[in-house]
Amino acid sequence: MGWKTVVIGTECTVSLTLNRMKITIGNEYQNIPLCDLDTVIFSHDRITMTIPMLSKLVENNINVIICDSKNDPIGIFNRLTIILWYLSN
């Protein structure tokens, strides 16, 4: 279970690399293991994120919050465990 909350507030690219979230800003990058994450907040309107990264965050029950240009939260991605449990029974 993760414990870190990461707020991404600058233009960057977020991708999945070896089960880690890779944040690339220009020529520099930072890797964060997914097992360390509890919540990721995207608070910039020029973030590029890959679908495999978004899928892996949701699969690992990591809270994903999307903010608008005023940094107000407007969306949350989370796993559909209740619906999947209902469909399997």
N, C-alpha and C positions, 0 to 999 in steps of 0.2 A: 504494500500500500504506500502510495506516494505521499509526500508532505509539502512539496514546493508549489508555490503559486508563481507563475511566470507571467509578467505583463509585457507584451510586445507593443511598443508605442512609436516605432519608427519604420520607415520604408525598408522592407527586407523580403527575402525569400525563405520560406519554411518548408523543409522537405524531410523525408524519412531516410535515414542512413544507419544500417546495422542496429535496428531497434532503438534508435536515438533520434531526438528531434534536432535537426540541423538548422540553425538560424544563420543565414548568410547576409551580411551587410557589406556591399562592395566586394573587396578582396578578402575580408576577414569573416570567420565563422566561429560559431560556438555550438558544441554538441551537448545535449542534455539527455541522460538516460530516461526512457519513458517510465521506468519503475520508480523514479524519484518524483514524478509529477502527480499533483492532485488537481490543479486547475491551470488552464492557459487562457489568458485574456488577450484578445486581439483588438487593440484600441487605435489602429491607424487604418486609413482607407486605401493605402497603397501597399498592402501586404499580399504577396503571392504565395499561395499554399497549395501543395499537391493533394490530390484526392487520396492516395495511399497514406499520407500523413494524417489527414482528417479521419480516415477510416480506422487507423491504428489507435489514435487518441480515443475514439469512441469505444472501440473494442476493449481497451484497457480501463474503461470506466473513468477516464480523465474528463473533468468538466471543461467544456469549451464554450467560452463566452465571446460573442461578437459585439463590438461597439460601433456606433455611428461616428460621424465626423465631429460631434460634440462630446465624444467619449461617454455617451450614455449607452448602457447595455440594451441591445435590441433583439438578441437571439441567443439561444442556448442549444448546443448539440449534446444529446445524451443517448445512452443505449436503450433500445426498446425491449427490455427484459420482460416487462409485464405482458406486452402483446405477444412476444415470442413464446412465453410460457402458456398463454391462453391458446394459441394456435397449435401447440404441441399436444394439448390434452383433448 
